[in-house]
């Protein structure tokens, strides 16, 4: 599907100076409420469903590809969503600069780029620096949900989580299960790969309850 050439992502696409520092849900959404964040939102398929299913929650999507970030923001604006915002930028940097400690109720990472070539492994998202930021910004008992179709990357993810050691690992359960969806997360990648009969690999990392 070709992306539209004329998009209006305002006011959904956030443009925040680094100097602004940590942002509160009240600043971003003009209301309080649970806050969840997705990294690699693409065209916004997962967040579209979440925004409808859970209108009491607030959602931020971070997407590195500017065209997709603008497309998703325009899509949310056209549907009149008030509980979703998009960010175009590098995820770890934006989280480190703008998300305060113990802020997120959940974090979602679905079908991240596996960077399969050995020389590119250092570009993978799921590394120690990312996990350090995830641990910092998640509330106690909050979930980091991860799904991939890439077996070798999943082995790397499990090993990296084990070496990090601060999360407990649980079986992944779709956050959309309670509203009767018959897929895991419903992203475009999931639908594409399901049609190709690819297996999916998933895990939920849970922040300890006593950790601040």
N, C-alpha and C positions, 0 to 999 in steps of 0.2 A: 504494500500500500504506500503510495507516494504521500509525502507530507505536504500539507497545505502551504502555499507560498505566502499567504497573507494571514497572519495570526495576531491576536491581541491577548498576550499573556498577562497583562496588568489587570488587577492588582495581585494575582495569584503567584506570579514569579517574584520571589523576594530578591531585592537588591540591597544588601546590607554591608556597610563598610566594616572592615576588620576592627576599626577603632571603636565600634559600637559595643563590642564585647559580648558577654552572655545575654541571651534574649529569653524573656519569659513568655509562656503561652499567652498571657494577657497582652503583651506587646504585639505578638504576631497575629493573634486571632481576635483580640478584643474580648476575650472571655477566658475563663479558666477551664480545667477539665483534663482528663488523661491525655497524654501526648505520646504518639508513636512515630517512628521514623523508618522510612524505607530507603535503602541505598541501591541505586541502579533502577530507578523507577521506569525507565523507558518511556513508553507512550501513556503510562498511567493506568494500565488495566487493573492491577491489584488495588491501587488506592481508590479507583472509581468504585469498586465493590465495597471496600471497607468504609468509605465515606457515607454510602447509602445505608449499609447494614448497622453502622454504629454512629449515629449522628451526634451522640454525646461526647465522642472522642475527637481529638484534634490530630491531624496527620501532616508530616513533612516528608516530601520526597526529594532525594538528592540524585541528580543525573549529570554525568560528565559531558554527554553529547548535547550541545546547545540546542540543536534542532529538535531533539526529543523533549528536552526540558520545556522549551517554548510550546511545543505541540501539546504536551500534557497540561501545562498551565492554561492554555487556551481552551482545552477540552473541559477542564474543571470549571472555568469561568462560564462557558456556554451552558453547563448544566446547573449553574447557580449554586455550586458548593461553597459554603462558608467555612468548612472545617478542614480544608486541604490547602497547603502551600507547597510550591516547588522551589527548588534551588538548583541553579546551574553552577557546578563547581566540583572541586576535589573533596571527596567525602571526609577523609580523616582531618584535613585542614579545617573545613567548615565546622565540624563537630568540636574540634579542639578549641576553636575561637569563640563559638556562639552557643554551645550547649553546656549548661552548668552541671555540676555534680548532682547525681541522684535526681535527674529530671525526667527520664524517659520511662514509660510504662512497658514499652516493647520496642525491639529493633528487628527489622526484617531485611534479609539479604537473600534474594531469590535469583538463581541462575547467574551468578557473577562470572565475569570473563575468566576462563580457566588458565589462560596464557599457557598453553600446553608445551611449548618449546622450553627446554631446560634453561636456556639463556634468558628467558622472559619470566621465570618463576618469581623473581624479585618484585615483579609488578602486581602479583596477586594481592587481592584485598585482605584475605584472611592470613594475617601475619601478626607477630607480637605487638607492633605499634597500634594496629587497629583494635586488638583485643584489650589493650590497656585503656584505650579511650572508651570502648564499649563498657568495660567494667566501671569506669568512672561515672559515666552519664546515666547508666541504668539504675533504677531504683532497686532496693533489696527485693529479691524474689522475682524481678522482671526477667523476661525472656529475650534471648537473641536467637531468632529463628533463621536457619540456613537450609536452602535446598539447591541441589545441583544435579546435572545429568552426567557429570564427568567423574568417572570412578577414581582416577588417579588424583584429581583435585580433592575429592572427598576424603581419600586416604590422607592427603596432606592436611586437610582441615581437622580431621580427628586427631592426628598427631600433634598439630599445633595447639589445639585446645588442651590436649593431655599435658603437653610440656608447659603450657601457661599455668595450668593447675588451679585457677581461682574460680572456675565455673563448675557446677555439677551438670552432667550431661543426661538428657532425658529424650525419649522418643518424640519426634516431631508430631504435633497435631495441628491441622490446618486451623488458622484463626477464623476461617469462614465456615467451619463445620457446624457451628451452632445455628447458622442461618440456612442450612440445608444445601450448600454447594456440593457438587459431586466431583470437584477437582481439588488439587492441593491448594493452589493460590490463584490460579486463573490468569497468569501472565501470558503474554503473547508467546514467549519462549516455551512455556509449559504446553500450550496448545499445539505448537509446531512440533515439539519433540514427542508428545504423546501420539500424534498422527504417524510419527516414524517408529513408534513402539520402542522408544528408548527407555531404559530404566531410570528411575529417579532415586537420589540418595539425600537423606535429610537428617537433621539433628537439631535439638533445642538445647542451648546453653543457658543455665539459670544462675543468676547472681545469688550468692548466699544471703540468707535472711538477716544475719547479724552484721553484714558489712555495710559501712557508710562510705 
